[in-house]
Amino acid sequence: MYIATISPTTTMPAVLFSLMLLGALCSLGQAMSREERHRLRNQVVEMFDHAYQNYMDHAYPADELMPLTCRGRVRGLEPSRGDVDDALGKFSLTLIDTLDTLVLLNKTTEFEAAVRRVLSDVRLDNDIVVSVFETNIRVLGGLLGGHSMAVMLKEGGQHMQWYQDELLHMAKELGFRLLPAFNTSSGLPYPRVNLKFGVRGPETRTGTETDTCTACAGTIILEFAALSRFTGEPVFEAHARRALDFLWEKRQRNSNLVGTTINIHSGEWVRRDSGVGAGIDSYYEYLLKAYILLGDDVFLQRFNIHYASIMKYISQPPLLLDVHIHKPLLPARTWMDSLLAFFPGLQVLKGDIRPAIETHEMLYQVTKKHNFLPEAFTTDFRVHWAQHPLRPEFAESTYFLYKATGDPYYLEAGRTILDNLNRFARVPCGFAAMKDVRTGSHEDRMDSFFLAEMFKYLFLLFADAEDLPFDVEDYVFTTEAHLLPLSLSTGPHSSSIPSNRTSKEELDDSNFDWTCPNTRLLFPDPAYPSNLREPIRSAVDKSCPRPAPYREPGMGHPPLRAQDFMANNPEHLELLRRMGVSLIHLKDGRVQLVQHATQAVSAVAAEDGVRFMQDMMELSSQQQKEQLPPRAIQIVSHPFFGRVVLTAGPAQFGIDLSKSSTGLRGFATVAEPYSGCSEITNAEYVRGHIALLQRGQCMFAEKARHIQKAGAIGGIVIDDNEGSSSDTAPLFQMAGDGRSTDDITMPLLFLFHKEGNILLEALKEYREVEVLLSDKARDRATIFKGKPLPGRLIEGSVDVEEDCLTEATTPTSFEPIGQSQMSTLEVDELAPEQVTPSQQEVSPVEQDTSPAEEVTPPEEEASPAEDVGPPEEEATEADLARPKEERDSEDREEPEGDTDSSSQSVDELLADWREDLEAFQQMEKDEL
């Protein structure tokens, strides 16, 4: 039977760095005026102040700010978000991560106060398990960057005259607390360490992991080497070099690529997919920057060997697609994650400008389509994972490309970043991450890297040299944008740790790029950069045609197509019966389709049944991967003013909001009867309003007709399944009733129970609640155009671009399924109305030799490409080190909620709803 569940010399670094940042000043683009650049520079500073001050006012000394609920995130006091919380160590993470940003933005007084706070308040000996990777780049890097700035200011003679290397002493303490993680036979660090107890022993609650990601083990050298050279303690640099040596030895020798996850004991690659995004990204970055900072030729050699392979196998301009390390011509997946946006900036440092321009342009066009880079997007530039935690990588590459080319086009790209942050992410207590770039809904998080990186790169983009308190070309940026002085290349260093190099490496001059090309030679024609960008812009713009409907070659048309099937249609049920397919209603609201070939009325009907089951599974799988484009319900009345956005599902009938530039705005009212299954008795209240209805008892189209007859201008159906949420259940389209629905001329949207309850609670508390139904959230300037604006709005807003969204379509690919006597398919039921495969996962199943037993769906052959969930900044890369069973068990744990609240106000309900996102957003961590 079939079963599928639809559920680098000493002086060389400075020379190299300078050459790389020299740019051709010729450009086709219209130059931005000095006044406009200064206005944007000042706007960056104002935005930083908004984020930083809200952290200090509402969150400090907590690690991070929760900008929607205006409080600090303290690990252990908030519901667990899984591995993303491994960055939090109760050490005022955001303050430490922001220290050198304060100096760069000329906030010297605030920097001095911040340093005093860190010295007086921060402890590094907490009994808490943290990510080695995240603690290294954010906390150790932040302390070292702060120390570098403090020394620079002290030498200037005006500030920090009291400073006696206190931050460096803290960095040294933290370094020693991280060292136990490196106590492995390979030299690769454990992914986690207990700051108080290390990694061994039951009190550590860590040390049992076997795997780590390549970036997690390979992004240590800058901070550890800087710590060694600042302090004269060689042990740190030695351990970081040993880890890098081991990763180099374990590269795939034919392709010269590295995998994404490695066993820290055996050195076996656990995941053999290779790219430049999540899981590997900063490993490549640190090889080149280690040469720049430390002057060791071997790092440049290794980087160039890797880079040649990247450009040979992974780079498909403008795309960067993962491949298999043993079969590098075989793609590992058909989508890209947003962390690869750093790569054009790294290519600028390498001196390879053309592909940097091409990939950056692709990323810019995707950004303009969706306002932000989605966490992942497909090769045809559609949303794959819709989250965006305010990542800075695209701003980083934009800055480096402007430095390399002088093209004002990149200033305009920076303006776009600023505008979108202010229009879509800015909230009263800071900036909130995007839960869904398509709808504009928010997450209650503002990661420390937003202050550490984003505002550095944007300020540098718009600032003049005289605006900066120091010459940035005397420093190298770490992956967290912390500033380490290039003078460290002359610092003392020696190794007391045995190397992982199996033999003395001979330096091959053919692998070295000792100089970088002068960009003036690259751009003899002012139109050159523009000529590279134009075809990419066109390609992205033309990426939205829908795939042709699925048609299996050589097969006749079955009497019933999967996309047409409705569970309550008697004719459909009769056709299923004739094909040997029966339908079983399950207690959890799904229906199960079971095919017994022997029960079909004929052999031809049995074959039709097999094709129907295959069609249903393929359709479900395809729709699961493409993601249904959601709609947005935005509460625009007092006291919400458009800040609350609820994710909604569309209907297959009525007005298509994706074709409306303004959406539908109106006051909400509850229809009577609430089910909407008979004539509306409170028509006088429903008329001219948006009616709220409860799911169930009748068809969606019937509900729509009843409220439309009563004079409603729109409708919202709220799920009757208590606890359901768009964060834990996939959206679906509400189906018609099997007959023409052309008579329905108003929009109807669907809310799961938790989102619907927010709307109902708002009605209960404020009585008059105005909502905006649209394809995605509108910025407040658009909503309140011509009206007094509730609160401060940012200047420079432009109209929202129309998004190119993917809709669930008929599948365009087909994977055969083995034949047998019986097939089973479980699908979610859309109330009693329709079975739609967009609600569940479907995996192809193998032939079963025992019809009486169920068969578990096998994993796809290219397992690294398996689509399981979004990355959560580099913090989640460490999660690759954990066994899948452990991750799955954590995913099933219920987050703890507040237990002392006797009642739930709207604010509390919103907070509770946002906190419940963790399990879904964390998802599974074998894929980033």
SULGIFEN-V358065 format. One record per residue. N is the residue number from 1. SS is DSSP state (2 for helix, 1 for strand, 0 for the rest). Layout:
BEGIN
((N;SS) (N;SS))
END
This chain:
BEGIN
((1;0) (2;1) (3;1) (4;1) (5;1) (6;0) (7;0) (8;0) (9;0) (10;0) (11;0) (12;2) (13;2) (14;2) (15;2) (16;2) (17;2) (18;2) (19;2) (20;2) (21;2) (22;0) (23;0) (24;0) (25;0) (26;0) (27;0) (28;0) (29;0) (30;0) (31;0) (32;0) (33;0) (34;2) (35;2) (36;2) (37;2) (38;2) (39;2) (40;2) (41;2) (42;2) (43;2) (44;2) (45;2) (46;2) (47;2) (48;2) (49;2) (50;2) (51;2) (52;2) (53;2) (54;2) (55;2) (56;2) (57;2) (58;2) (59;0) (60;0) (61;0) (62;0) (63;0) (64;1) (65;1) (66;1) (67;0) (68;0) (69;0) (70;0) (71;1) (72;1) (73;1) (74;0) (75;1) (76;0) (77;0) (78;1) (79;0) (80;0) (81;0) (82;2) (83;2) (84;2) (85;2) (86;2) (87;2) (88;0) (89;0) (90;0) (91;0) (92;0) (93;2) (94;2) (95;2) (96;2) (97;2) (98;2) (99;2) (100;2) (101;2) (102;2) (103;2) (104;2) (105;0) (106;0) (107;0) (108;2) (109;2) (110;2) (111;2) (112;2) (113;2) (114;2) (115;2) (116;2) (117;2) (118;2) (119;2) (120;2) (121;2) (122;0) (123;0) (124;0) (125;0) (126;0) (127;0) (128;0) (129;1) (130;1) (131;1) (132;2) (133;2) (134;2) (135;2) (136;2) (137;2) (138;2) (139;2) (140;2) (141;2) (142;2) (143;2) (144;2) (145;2) (146;2) (147;2) (148;2) (149;2) (150;2) (151;2) (152;2) (153;2) (154;2) (155;2) (156;2) (157;0) (158;0) (159;0) (160;0) (161;0) (162;0) (163;0) (164;0) (165;0) (166;2) (167;2) (168;2) (169;2) (170;2) (171;2) (172;2) (173;2) (174;2) (175;2) (176;2) (177;2) (178;2) (179;2) (180;2) (181;2) (182;2) (183;0) (184;0) (185;0) (186;0) (187;0) (188;0) (189;0) (190;0) (191;0) (192;1) (193;1) (194;1) (195;0) (196;0) (197;0) (198;1) (199;0) (200;0) (201;0) (202;2) (203;2) (204;2) (205;0) (206;0) (207;0) (208;0) (209;0) (210;0) (211;1) (212;1) (213;1) (214;2) (215;2) (216;2) (217;2) (218;2) (219;0) (220;0) (221;2) (222;2) (223;2) (224;2) (225;2) (226;2) (227;2) (228;2) (229;2) (230;2) (231;2) (232;0) (233;0) (234;0) (235;2) (236;2) (237;2) (238;2) (239;2) (240;2) (241;2) (242;2) (243;2) (244;2) (245;2) (246;2) (247;2) (248;2) (249;2) (250;0) (251;0) (252;1) (253;0) (254;0) (255;0) (256;0) (257;1) (258;0) (259;0) (260;0) (261;1) (262;1) (263;1) (264;0) (265;0) (266;0) (267;0) (268;0) (269;1) (270;1) (271;1) (272;0) (273;1) (274;1) (275;0) (276;0) (277;0) (278;0) (279;0) (280;0) (281;2) (282;2) (283;2) (284;2) (285;2) (286;2) (287;2) (288;2) (289;2) (290;2) (291;2) (292;2) (293;2) (294;2) (295;0) (296;0) (297;2) (298;2) (299;2) (300;2) (301;2) (302;2) (303;2) (304;2) (305;2) (306;2) (307;2) (308;2) (309;2) (310;2) (311;2) (312;2) (313;2) (314;2) (315;1) (316;1) (317;0) (318;0) (319;1) (320;1) (321;0) (322;0) (323;1) (324;1) (325;0) (326;0) (327;0) (328;0) (329;0) (330;0) (331;1) (332;0) (333;0) (334;0) (335;1) (336;1) (337;1) (338;2) (339;2) (340;2) (341;2) (342;2) (343;2) (344;2) (345;2) (346;2) (347;2) (348;2) (349;2) (350;2) (351;0) (352;0) (353;2) (354;2) (355;2) (356;2) (357;2) (358;2) (359;2) (360;2) (361;2) (362;2) (363;2) (364;2) (365;2) (366;2) (367;2) (368;2) (369;2) (370;2) (371;0) (372;0) (373;0) (374;0) (375;0) (376;1) (377;1) (378;1) (379;0) (380;0) (381;0) (382;0) (383;1) (384;1) (385;1) (386;0) (387;0) (388;1) (389;0) (390;0) (391;0) (392;0) (393;2) (394;2) (395;2) (396;2) (397;2) (398;2) (399;2) (400;2) (401;2) (402;2) (403;2) (404;2) (405;2) (406;0) (407;0) (408;0) (409;2) (410;2) (411;2) (412;2) (413;2) (414;2) (415;2) (416;2) (417;2) (418;2) (419;2) (420;2) (421;2) (422;2) (423;2) (424;2) (425;2) (426;1) (427;1) (428;0) (429;0) (430;1) (431;1) (432;0) (433;0) (434;1) (435;1) (436;1) (437;0) (438;0) (439;0) (440;0) (441;1) (442;1) (443;0) (444;0) (445;0) (446;1) (447;0) (448;2) (449;2) (450;2) (451;2) (452;2) (453;2) (454;2) (455;2) (456;2) (457;2) (458;2) (459;2) (460;2) (461;2) (462;2) (463;0) (464;0) (465;2) (466;2) (467;2) (468;0) (469;0) (470;0) (471;0) (472;2) (473;2) (474;2) (475;1) (476;1) (477;1) (478;0) (479;0) (480;0) (481;0) (482;0) (483;1) (484;1) (485;1) (486;2) (487;2) (488;2) (489;2) (490;2) (491;0) (492;0) (493;0) (494;0) (495;0) (496;0) (497;0) (498;0) (499;0) (500;0) (501;0) (502;0) (503;0) (504;0) (505;0) (506;0) (507;0) (508;0) (509;2) (510;2) (511;2) (512;0) (513;0) (514;0) (515;0) (516;0) (517;0) (518;0) (519;2) (520;2) (521;2) (522;2) (523;0) (524;0) (525;0) (526;0) (527;0) (528;2) (529;2) (530;2) (531;2) (532;2) (533;2) (534;2) (535;2) (536;2) (537;2) (538;2) (539;2) (540;2) (541;2) (542;0) (543;0) (544;0) (545;0) (546;0) (547;0) (548;0) (549;0) (550;0) (551;0) (552;0) (553;0) (554;0) (555;0) (556;0) (557;0) (558;0) (559;0) (560;0) (561;0) (562;2) (563;2) (564;2) (565;0) (566;0) (567;0) (568;0) (569;0) (570;2) (571;2) (572;2) (573;2) (574;2) (575;2) (576;2) (577;2) (578;2) (579;0) (580;0) (581;1) (582;1) (583;1) (584;1) (585;1) (586;0) (587;0) (588;0) (589;0) (590;1) (591;1) (592;1) (593;1) (594;1) (595;1) (596;1) (597;2) (598;2) (599;2) (600;0) (601;0) (602;0) (603;2) (604;2) (605;2) (606;2) (607;2) (608;2) (609;2) (610;2) (611;2) (612;2) (613;2) (614;2) (615;2) (616;2) (617;2) (618;2) (619;2) (620;2) (621;2) (622;2) (623;2) (624;2) (625;2) (626;2) (627;0) (628;0) (629;0) (630;0) (631;1) (632;1) (633;1) (634;1) (635;1) (636;0) (637;0) (638;0) (639;0) (640;0) (641;0) (642;0) (643;0) (644;1) (645;1) (646;1) (647;1) (648;1) (649;1) (650;0) (651;1) (652;0) (653;0) (654;0) (655;0) (656;0) (657;2) (658;2) (659;2) (660;0) (661;0) (662;0) (663;0) (664;1) (665;1) (666;1) (667;1) (668;1) (669;1) (670;1) (671;0) (672;0) (673;0) (674;0) (675;0) (676;0) (677;0) (678;0) (679;0) (680;0) (681;0) (682;0) (683;2) (684;2) (685;2) (686;2) (687;0) (688;0) (689;0) (690;1) (691;1) (692;1) (693;1) (694;1) (695;0) (696;0) (697;0) (698;0) (699;0) (700;2) (701;2) (702;2) (703;2) (704;2) (705;2) (706;2) (707;2) (708;2) (709;2) (710;0) (711;0) (712;0) (713;0) (714;1) (715;1) (716;1) (717;1) (718;1) (719;0) (720;0) (721;0) (722;0) (723;0) (724;0) (725;0) (726;0) (727;0) (728;0) (729;0) (730;0) (731;0) (732;0) (733;0) (734;1) (735;0) (736;0) (737;0) (738;0) (739;0) (740;0) (741;0) (742;0) (743;0) (744;0) (745;0) (746;0) (747;1) (748;1) (749;1) (750;1) (751;1) (752;0) (753;2) (754;2) (755;2) (756;2) (757;2) (758;2) (759;2) (760;2) (761;2) (762;2) (763;2) (764;2) (765;2) (766;2) (767;0) (768;0) (769;0) (770;1) (771;1) (772;1) (773;1) (774;1) (775;0) (776;0) (777;0) (778;0) (779;0) (780;2) (781;2) (782;2) (783;2) (784;0) (785;0) (786;0) (787;0) (788;0) (789;0) (790;0) (791;0) (792;0) (793;0) (794;0) (795;0) (796;0) (797;0) (798;0) (799;0) (800;0) (801;0) (802;0) (803;0) (804;0) (805;0) (806;0) (807;0) (808;0) (809;0) (810;0) (811;0) (812;0) (813;0) (814;0) (815;0) (816;0) (817;0) (818;0) (819;0) (820;0) (821;0) (822;1) (823;1) (824;1) (825;1) (826;1) (827;1) (828;1) (829;1) (830;1) (831;0) (832;0) (833;0) (834;1) (835;1) (836;0) (837;2) (838;2) (839;2) (840;0) (841;0) (842;0) (843;0) (844;0) (845;0) (846;0) (847;0) (848;0) (849;0) (850;0) (851;0) (852;0) (853;0) (854;0) (855;0) (856;0) (857;0) (858;0) (859;0) (860;0) (861;0) (862;0) (863;2) (864;2) (865;2) (866;0) (867;0) (868;0) (869;0) (870;0) (871;0) (872;0) (873;0) (874;2) (875;2) (876;2) (877;2) (878;2) (879;2) (880;2) (881;2) (882;0) (883;0) (884;2) (885;2) (886;2) (887;2) (888;2) (889;2) (890;2) (891;2) (892;0) (893;0) (894;0) (895;0) (896;0) (897;0) (898;0) (899;0) (900;0) (901;0) (902;0) (903;0) (904;0) (905;0) (906;2) (907;2) (908;2) (909;2) (910;2) (911;2) (912;2) (913;2) (914;2) (915;2) (916;0) (917;0) (918;2) (919;2) (920;2) (921;2) (922;2) (923;0) (924;0) (925;0) (926;0) (927;0) (928;0))
END
